[in-house]
């Protein structure tokens, strides 16, 4: 299989705050946004990523293609 183009995809989560989405839109082809995570243990609590709403808003407003991920 031959690939002719490499895509730049950034992963964003609660630790990334305050960056410029207009600049990010110029640098990447898309972003993967963390939705949340499950806490420790078999019945660990589900936790929404603290920056999820900000990240999705920035992606939509700056026409950055996006996807989501959840960690467990």
Phi and psi restraints in degrees (range 20) as a CNS / XPLOR table:
assign (resid 1 and name C) (resid 2 and name N)
       (resid 2 and name CA) (resid 2 and name C) 1.0 -116.3 20.0 2
assign (resid 2 and name N) (resid 2 and name CA)
       (resid 2 and name C) (resid 3 and name N) 1.0 131.7 20.0 2
assign (resid 2 and name C) (resid 3 and name N)
       (resid 3 and name CA) (resid 3 and name C) 1.0 -107.6 20.0 2
assign (resid 3 and name N) (resid 3 and name CA)
       (resid 3 and name C) (resid 4 and name N) 1.0 136.8 20.0 2
assign (resid 3 and name C) (resid 4 and name N)
       (resid 4 and name CA) (resid 4 and name C) 1.0 -107.1 20.0 2
assign (resid 4 and name N) (resid 4 and name CA)
       (resid 4 and name C) (resid 5 and name N) 1.0 -12.6 20.0 2
assign (resid 4 and name C) (resid 5 and name N)
       (resid 5 and name CA) (resid 5 and name C) 1.0 -142.5 20.0 2
assign (resid 5 and name N) (resid 5 and name CA)
       (resid 5 and name C) (resid 6 and name N) 1.0 137.0 20.0 2
assign (resid 5 and name C) (resid 6 and name N)
       (resid 6 and name CA) (resid 6 and name C) 1.0 -98.3 20.0 2
assign (resid 6 and name N) (resid 6 and name CA)
       (resid 6 and name C) (resid 7 and name N) 1.0 134.4 20.0 2
assign (resid 6 and name C) (resid 7 and name N)
       (resid 7 and name CA) (resid 7 and name C) 1.0 -99.1 20.0 2
assign (resid 7 and name N) (resid 7 and name CA)
       (resid 7 and name C) (resid 8 and name N) 1.0 141.1 20.0 2
assign (resid 7 and name C) (resid 8 and name N)
       (resid 8 and name CA) (resid 8 and name C) 1.0 -98.3 20.0 2
assign (resid 8 and name N) (resid 8 and name CA)
       (resid 8 and name C) (resid 9 and name N) 1.0 117.0 20.0 2
assign (resid 8 and name C) (resid 9 and name N)
       (resid 9 and name CA) (resid 9 and name C) 1.0 -122.8 20.0 2
assign (resid 9 and name N) (resid 9 and name CA)
       (resid 9 and name C) (resid 10 and name N) 1.0 130.1 20.0 2
assign (resid 9 and name C) (resid 10 and name N)
       (resid 10 and name CA) (resid 10 and name C) 1.0 -105.2 20.0 2
assign (resid 10 and name N) (resid 10 and name CA)
       (resid 10 and name C) (resid 11 and name N) 1.0 143.4 20.0 2
assign (resid 10 and name C) (resid 11 and name N)
       (resid 11 and name CA) (resid 11 and name C) 1.0 -101.0 20.0 2
assign (resid 11 and name N) (resid 11 and name CA)
       (resid 11 and name C) (resid 12 and name N) 1.0 128.6 20.0 2
assign (resid 11 and name C) (resid 12 and name N)
       (resid 12 and name CA) (resid 12 and name C) 1.0 -124.1 20.0 2
assign (resid 12 and name N) (resid 12 and name CA)
       (resid 12 and name C) (resid 13 and name N) 1.0 140.0 20.0 2
assign (resid 12 and name C) (resid 13 and name N)
       (resid 13 and name CA) (resid 13 and name C) 1.0 -147.5 20.0 2
assign (resid 13 and name N) (resid 13 and name CA)
       (resid 13 and name C) (resid 14 and name N) 1.0 -173.6 20.0 2
assign (resid 13 and name C) (resid 14 and name N)
       (resid 14 and name CA) (resid 14 and name C) 1.0 -57.3 20.0 2
assign (resid 14 and name N) (resid 14 and name CA)
       (resid 14 and name C) (resid 15 and name N) 1.0 -23.6 20.0 2
assign (resid 14 and name C) (resid 15 and name N)
       (resid 15 and name CA) (resid 15 and name C) 1.0 -77.1 20.0 2
assign (resid 15 and name N) (resid 15 and name CA)
       (resid 15 and name C) (resid 16 and name N) 1.0 -16.1 20.0 2
assign (resid 15 and name C) (resid 16 and name N)
       (resid 16 and name CA) (resid 16 and name C) 1.0 -98.8 20.0 2
assign (resid 16 and name N) (resid 16 and name CA)
       (resid 16 and name C) (resid 17 and name N) 1.0 112.2 20.0 2
assign (resid 16 and name C) (resid 17 and name N)
       (resid 17 and name CA) (resid 17 and name C) 1.0 -134.0 20.0 2
assign (resid 17 and name N) (resid 17 and name CA)
       (resid 17 and name C) (resid 18 and name N) 1.0 154.3 20.0 2
assign (resid 17 and name C) (resid 18 and name N)
       (resid 18 and name CA) (resid 18 and name C) 1.0 69.6 20.0 2
assign (resid 18 and name N) (resid 18 and name CA)
       (resid 18 and name C) (resid 19 and name N) 1.0 17.4 20.0 2
assign (resid 18 and name C) (resid 19 and name N)
       (resid 19 and name CA) (resid 19 and name C) 1.0 -87.8 20.0 2
assign (resid 19 and name N) (resid 19 and name CA)
       (resid 19 and name C) (resid 20 and name N) 1.0 164.7 20.0 2
assign (resid 19 and name C) (resid 20 and name N)
       (resid 20 and name CA) (resid 20 and name C) 1.0 -89.0 20.0 2
assign (resid 20 and name N) (resid 20 and name CA)
       (resid 20 and name C) (resid 21 and name N) 1.0 108.3 20.0 2
assign (resid 20 and name C) (resid 21 and name N)
       (resid 21 and name CA) (resid 21 and name C) 1.0 -65.9 20.0 2
assign (resid 21 and name N) (resid 21 and name CA)
       (resid 21 and name C) (resid 22 and name N) 1.0 -30.6 20.0 2
assign (resid 21 and name C) (resid 22 and name N)
       (resid 22 and name CA) (resid 22 and name C) 1.0 -66.4 20.0 2
assign (resid 22 and name N) (resid 22 and name CA)
       (resid 22 and name C) (resid 23 and name N) 1.0 -38.4 20.0 2
assign (resid 22 and name C) (resid 23 and name N)
       (resid 23 and name CA) (resid 23 and name C) 1.0 -69.7 20.0 2
assign (resid 23 and name N) (resid 23 and name CA)
       (resid 23 and name C) (resid 24 and name N) 1.0 -42.0 20.0 2
assign (resid 23 and name C) (resid 24 and name N)
       (resid 24 and name CA) (resid 24 and name C) 1.0 -58.6 20.0 2
assign (resid 24 and name N) (resid 24 and name CA)
       (resid 24 and name C) (resid 25 and name N) 1.0 -41.0 20.0 2
assign (resid 24 and name C) (resid 25 and name N)
       (resid 25 and name CA) (resid 25 and name C) 1.0 -60.1 20.0 2
assign (resid 25 and name N) (resid 25 and name CA)
       (resid 25 and name C) (resid 26 and name N) 1.0 -30.7 20.0 2
assign (resid 25 and name C) (resid 26 and name N)
       (resid 26 and name CA) (resid 26 and name C) 1.0 -77.3 20.0 2
assign (resid 26 and name N) (resid 26 and name CA)
       (resid 26 and name C) (resid 27 and name N) 1.0 -24.3 20.0 2
assign (resid 26 and name C) (resid 27 and name N)
       (resid 27 and name CA) (resid 27 and name C) 1.0 -96.3 20.0 2
assign (resid 27 and name N) (resid 27 and name CA)
       (resid 27 and name C) (resid 28 and name N) 1.0 -25.3 20.0 2
assign (resid 27 and name C) (resid 28 and name N)
       (resid 28 and name CA) (resid 28 and name C) 1.0 -124.9 20.0 2
assign (resid 28 and name N) (resid 28 and name CA)
       (resid 28 and name C) (resid 29 and name N) 1.0 161.5 20.0 2
assign (resid 28 and name C) (resid 29 and name N)
       (resid 29 and name CA) (resid 29 and name C) 1.0 -92.1 20.0 2
assign (resid 29 and name N) (resid 29 and name CA)
       (resid 29 and name C) (resid 30 and name N) 1.0 -13.5 20.0 2
assign (resid 29 and name C) (resid 30 and name N)
       (resid 30 and name CA) (resid 30 and name C) 1.0 178.7 20.0 2
assign (resid 30 and name N) (resid 30 and name CA)
       (resid 30 and name C) (resid 31 and name N) 1.0 170.6 20.0 2
assign (resid 30 and name C) (resid 31 and name N)
       (resid 31 and name CA) (resid 31 and name C) 1.0 -133.4 20.0 2
assign (resid 31 and name N) (resid 31 and name CA)
       (resid 31 and name C) (resid 32 and name N) 1.0 153.0 20.0 2
assign (resid 31 and name C) (resid 32 and name N)
       (resid 32 and name CA) (resid 32 and name C) 1.0 -111.4 20.0 2
assign (resid 32 and name N) (resid 32 and name CA)
       (resid 32 and name C) (resid 33 and name N) 1.0 120.9 20.0 2
assign (resid 32 and name C) (resid 33 and name N)
       (resid 33 and name CA) (resid 33 and name C) 1.0 -104.6 20.0 2
assign (resid 33 and name N) (resid 33 and name CA)
       (resid 33 and name C) (resid 34 and name N) 1.0 128.9 20.0 2
assign (resid 33 and name C) (resid 34 and name N)
       (resid 34 and name CA) (resid 34 and name C) 1.0 -74.0 20.0 2
assign (resid 34 and name N) (resid 34 and name CA)
       (resid 34 and name C) (resid 35 and name N) 1.0 126.0 20.0 2
assign (resid 34 and name C) (resid 35 and name N)
       (resid 35 and name CA) (resid 35 and name C) 1.0 -83.7 20.0 2
assign (resid 35 and name N) (resid 35 and name CA)
       (resid 35 and name C) (resid 36 and name N) 1.0 -42.3 20.0 2
assign (resid 35 and name C) (resid 36 and name N)
       (resid 36 and name CA) (resid 36 and name C) 1.0 173.8 20.0 2
assign (resid 36 and name N) (resid 36 and name CA)
       (resid 36 and name C) (resid 37 and name N) 1.0 -165.5 20.0 2
assign (resid 36 and name C) (resid 37 and name N)
       (resid 37 and name CA) (resid 37 and name C) 1.0 -153.8 20.0 2
assign (resid 37 and name N) (resid 37 and name CA)
       (resid 37 and name C) (resid 38 and name N) 1.0 159.6 20.0 2
assign (resid 37 and name C) (resid 38 and name N)
       (resid 38 and name CA) (resid 38 and name C) 1.0 -97.2 20.0 2
assign (resid 38 and name N) (resid 38 and name CA)
       (resid 38 and name C) (resid 39 and name N) 1.0 137.3 20.0 2
assign (resid 38 and name C) (resid 39 and name N)
       (resid 39 and name CA) (resid 39 and name C) 1.0 -71.0 20.0 2
assign (resid 39 and name N) (resid 39 and name CA)
       (resid 39 and name C) (resid 40 and name N) 1.0 -178.8 20.0 2
assign (resid 39 and name C) (resid 40 and name N)
       (resid 40 and name CA) (resid 40 and name C) 1.0 -68.7 20.0 2
assign (resid 40 and name N) (resid 40 and name CA)
       (resid 40 and name C) (resid 41 and name N) 1.0 151.4 20.0 2
assign (resid 40 and name C) (resid 41 and name N)
       (resid 41 and name CA) (resid 41 and name C) 1.0 92.0 20.0 2
assign (resid 41 and name N) (resid 41 and name CA)
       (resid 41 and name C) (resid 42 and name N) 1.0 165.7 20.0 2
assign (resid 41 and name C) (resid 42 and name N)
       (resid 42 and name CA) (resid 42 and name C) 1.0 -61.9 20.0 2
assign (resid 42 and name N) (resid 42 and name CA)
       (resid 42 and name C) (resid 43 and name N) 1.0 -33.5 20.0 2
assign (resid 42 and name C) (resid 43 and name N)
       (resid 43 and name CA) (resid 43 and name C) 1.0 -116.2 20.0 2
assign (resid 43 and name N) (resid 43 and name CA)
       (resid 43 and name C) (resid 44 and name N) 1.0 36.3 20.0 2
assign (resid 43 and name C) (resid 44 and name N)
       (resid 44 and name CA) (resid 44 and name C) 1.0 -58.9 20.0 2
assign (resid 44 and name N) (resid 44 and name CA)
       (resid 44 and name C) (resid 45 and name N) 1.0 149.0 20.0 2
assign (resid 44 and name C) (resid 45 and name N)
       (resid 45 and name CA) (resid 45 and name C) 1.0 -70.3 20.0 2
assign (resid 45 and name N) (resid 45 and name CA)
       (resid 45 and name C) (resid 46 and name N) 1.0 150.8 20.0 2
assign (resid 45 and name C) (resid 46 and name N)
       (resid 46 and name CA) (resid 46 and name C) 1.0 -86.3 20.0 2
assign (resid 46 and name N) (resid 46 and name CA)
       (resid 46 and name C) (resid 47 and name N) 1.0 131.0 20.0 2
assign (resid 46 and name C) (resid 47 and name N)
       (resid 47 and name CA) (resid 47 and name C) 1.0 -124.5 20.0 2
assign (resid 47 and name N) (resid 47 and name CA)
       (resid 47 and name C) (resid 48 and name N) 1.0 125.0 20.0 2
assign (resid 47 and name C) (resid 48 and name N)
       (resid 48 and name CA) (resid 48 and name C) 1.0 -73.4 20.0 2
assign (resid 48 and name N) (resid 48 and name CA)
       (resid 48 and name C) (resid 49 and name N) 1.0 139.8 20.0 2
assign (resid 48 and name C) (resid 49 and name N)
       (resid 49 and name CA) (resid 49 and name C) 1.0 -63.5 20.0 2
assign (resid 49 and name N) (resid 49 and name CA)
       (resid 49 and name C) (resid 50 and name N) 1.0 131.5 20.0 2
assign (resid 49 and name C) (resid 50 and name N)
       (resid 50 and name CA) (resid 50 and name C) 1.0 -62.7 20.0 2
assign (resid 50 and name N) (resid 50 and name CA)
       (resid 50 and name C) (resid 51 and name N) 1.0 -24.2 20.0 2
assign (resid 50 and name C) (resid 51 and name N)
       (resid 51 and name CA) (resid 51 and name C) 1.0 -105.4 20.0 2
assign (resid 51 and name N) (resid 51 and name CA)
       (resid 51 and name C) (resid 52 and name N) 1.0 6.0 20.0 2
assign (resid 51 and name C) (resid 52 and name N)
       (resid 52 and name CA) (resid 52 and name C) 1.0 -53.4 20.0 2
assign (resid 52 and name N) (resid 52 and name CA)
       (resid 52 and name C) (resid 53 and name N) 1.0 -51.8 20.0 2
assign (resid 52 and name C) (resid 53 and name N)
       (resid 53 and name CA) (resid 53 and name C) 1.0 -60.6 20.0 2
assign (resid 53 and name N) (resid 53 and name CA)
       (resid 53 and name C) (resid 54 and name N) 1.0 -41.9 20.0 2
assign (resid 53 and name C) (resid 54 and name N)
       (resid 54 and name CA) (resid 54 and name C) 1.0 -64.5 20.0 2
assign (resid 54 and name N) (resid 54 and name CA)
       (resid 54 and name C) (resid 55 and name N) 1.0 -41.0 20.0 2
assign (resid 54 and name C) (resid 55 and name N)
       (resid 55 and name CA) (resid 55 and name C) 1.0 -69.6 20.0 2
assign (resid 55 and name N) (resid 55 and name CA)
       (resid 55 and name C) (resid 56 and name N) 1.0 -42.5 20.0 2
assign (resid 55 and name C) (resid 56 and name N)
       (resid 56 and name CA) (resid 56 and name C) 1.0 -67.3 20.0 2
assign (resid 56 and name N) (resid 56 and name CA)
       (resid 56 and name C) (resid 57 and name N) 1.0 -39.0 20.0 2
assign (resid 56 and name C) (resid 57 and name N)
       (resid 57 and name CA) (resid 57 and name C) 1.0 -61.4 20.0 2
assign (resid 57 and name N) (resid 57 and name CA)
       (resid 57 and name C) (resid 58 and name N) 1.0 -46.3 20.0 2
assign (resid 57 and name C) (resid 58 and name N)
       (resid 58 and name CA) (resid 58 and name C) 1.0 -62.6 20.0 2
assign (resid 58 and name N) (resid 58 and name CA)
       (resid 58 and name C) (resid 59 and name N) 1.0 -40.5 20.0 2
assign (resid 58 and name C) (resid 59 and name N)
       (resid 59 and name CA) (resid 59 and name C) 1.0 -64.0 20.0 2
assign (resid 59 and name N) (resid 59 and name CA)
       (resid 59 and name C) (resid 60 and name N) 1.0 -46.3 20.0 2
assign (resid 59 and name C) (resid 60 and name N)
       (resid 60 and name CA) (resid 60 and name C) 1.0 -65.1 20.0 2
assign (resid 60 and name N) (resid 60 and name CA)
       (resid 60 and name C) (resid 61 and name N) 1.0 -46.9 20.0 2
assign (resid 60 and name C) (resid 61 and name N)
       (resid 61 and name CA) (resid 61 and name C) 1.0 -64.0 20.0 2
assign (resid 61 and name N) (resid 61 and name CA)
       (resid 61 and name C) (resid 62 and name N) 1.0 -26.4 20.0 2
assign (resid 61 and name C) (resid 62 and name N)
       (resid 62 and name CA) (resid 62 and name C) 1.0 -110.7 20.0 2
assign (resid 62 and name N) (resid 62 and name CA)
       (resid 62 and name C) (resid 63 and name N) 1.0 16.0 20.0 2
assign (resid 62 and name C) (resid 63 and name N)
       (resid 63 and name CA) (resid 63 and name C) 1.0 53.2 20.0 2
assign (resid 63 and name N) (resid 63 and name CA)
       (resid 63 and name C) (resid 64 and name N) 1.0 41.4 20.0 2
assign (resid 63 and name C) (resid 64 and name N)
       (resid 64 and name CA) (resid 64 and name C) 1.0 -93.5 20.0 2
assign (resid 64 and name N) (resid 64 and name CA)
       (resid 64 and name C) (resid 65 and name N) 1.0 120.3 20.0 2
assign (resid 64 and name C) (resid 65 and name N)
       (resid 65 and name CA) (resid 65 and name C) 1.0 -57.3 20.0 2
assign (resid 65 and name N) (resid 65 and name CA)
       (resid 65 and name C) (resid 66 and name N) 1.0 142.0 20.0 2
assign (resid 65 and name C) (resid 66 and name N)
       (resid 66 and name CA) (resid 66 and name C) 1.0 -143.1 20.0 2
assign (resid 66 and name N) (resid 66 and name CA)
       (resid 66 and name C) (resid 67 and name N) 1.0 159.0 20.0 2
assign (resid 66 and name C) (resid 67 and name N)
       (resid 67 and name CA) (resid 67 and name C) 1.0 -140.2 20.0 2
assign (resid 67 and name N) (resid 67 and name CA)
       (resid 67 and name C) (resid 68 and name N) 1.0 179.9 20.0 2
assign (resid 67 and name C) (resid 68 and name N)
       (resid 68 and name CA) (resid 68 and name C) 1.0 -129.6 20.0 2
assign (resid 68 and name N) (resid 68 and name CA)
       (resid 68 and name C) (resid 69 and name N) 1.0 156.5 20.0 2
assign (resid 68 and name C) (resid 69 and name N)
       (resid 69 and name CA) (resid 69 and name C) 1.0 -144.4 20.0 2
assign (resid 69 and name N) (resid 69 and name CA)
       (resid 69 and name C) (resid 70 and name N) 1.0 157.6 20.0 2
assign (resid 69 and name C) (resid 70 and name N)
       (resid 70 and name CA) (resid 70 and name C) 1.0 -135.7 20.0 2
assign (resid 70 and name N) (resid 70 and name CA)
       (resid 70 and name C) (resid 71 and name N) 1.0 135.3 20.0 2
assign (resid 70 and name C) (resid 71 and name N)
       (resid 71 and name CA) (resid 71 and name C) 1.0 -106.5 20.0 2
assign (resid 71 and name N) (resid 71 and name CA)
       (resid 71 and name C) (resid 72 and name N) 1.0 151.3 20.0 2
